[in-house]
Amino acid sequence: KIKTAEATKLQLDWGLAKATGKRVRYYLEYNALAFNDCEDNLYLFSHTDPAVCMGLIEQYKPDVMYRAEEWGVEFPHNNNQFWSPCLAQAVARCVIDMKLGDEFECPDELESV
């Protein structure tokens, strides 16, 4: 299991995909996660994609703060704040924590990245 507060890069992508109901696969050759749409087109999935990050903010409407060069994100009903220099990382951790808790299952090949 991966601690939500310590997840990075592909671990965050995986956790966020699971938290938002996306069925993703890890592609070693691209070192990325991707999902297929209903027409079987392949799309890369990343928590750092601005459309993903802003979509999550729009959908879940968390409180977003900025101070001392770090972004903070929290949902008022669960009292967990996540701070990061990267807004996308803080948003991803907050959504994962809300949906999956403070730890989540991650494939073995992503636990060491």
N, C-alpha and C positions, 0 to 999 in steps of 0.2 A: 504494500500500500504506500501511497505517496501522501505526505502531509500537504494540504491545500496551501498553506502559508509558505511552503518551501518549494513548490512546483515551479519549474522553469521551462521555457521553450516548448518542445514537443509534448512534455508532460501536461503543460497548461492547455495546449491545443486538444489533447486527448480528453482531459477532464471537462473542458468546456463543451466539446462535442457531445460527450455523454450527458452532461447536465442539460443540454438544449435539445437532446433527442436526435442528433445527427448520427448516422451510421457511417463511420469513417474507417479507413484502412490505412496502415502505415506502409509507405512505399520507400524501401531502403534505398533504391536507386536515386530517388529525389530527396531523401532525408526529410520527408514531409508527410502530412496526413492529407487524405483526399476523400471525397464522397462522390457518388454518382447521383444525378438528378433523375427524374422520372423518364427522361429520354435517353438515359445511360451515358450522358456527357459527364466527363470527369472534371471535378473542380478541386483545387487545393483549398484546404481549410486552415486558417491561422487566426489566433486570437489577436494578432497585430494588424490584421486587415482592418482599415478604418471603417469599412461598411459593417463588419461584424461588431466592432467595439461600439460604434454609434447606434447600431441597431439594438444592442443589448441595453444601452442607456435609455433609448426611447421606449423599449418594451417594459423594462423593469423599474425605471425611474428611481434609481438609487440617489442618495445624497452624494454629491461630488464636491470635494474640497481641494484646494491647492495652497501649499505653504512650504516655504524653505526648499523650493525646487523638487517637491514631491507631490504626487496626487494621492488623495485619500478617497476611498469609496466605501459606503456602508448602506445597508438597508436598515431603516429605523426599527423594524420589528425583530431583528436578530442581534443587534448591538455589536457585531463584529466589524471592525474597520480593517481595511487592507491598504497599506501605503506602498508606493513605488514611484521611482522616477518616471515610469512609463504608465500613462493612463490605462492603456489596453491591458496591461498586466494586473493592475489593481481591480479593474472591472471584471476580468476573467476570474480572478481569485474570489471575488465577492459572489459572483453568480454560482461558481462551483460550490462554495461554502453553503450558500442558501439551498441549493438543490441536492448536493451529495454529502455535505458535512465537512468536517475538518480533515478527513482522509478519503481517498478514493482509490479504486483498483486501477492499475495501469499495466499494460503488457510488459513482460520482462525486458524486451529490447528497448523500451523507452525509460526504464527505471534508472539507467546509467547515463542518460544523455543530459 
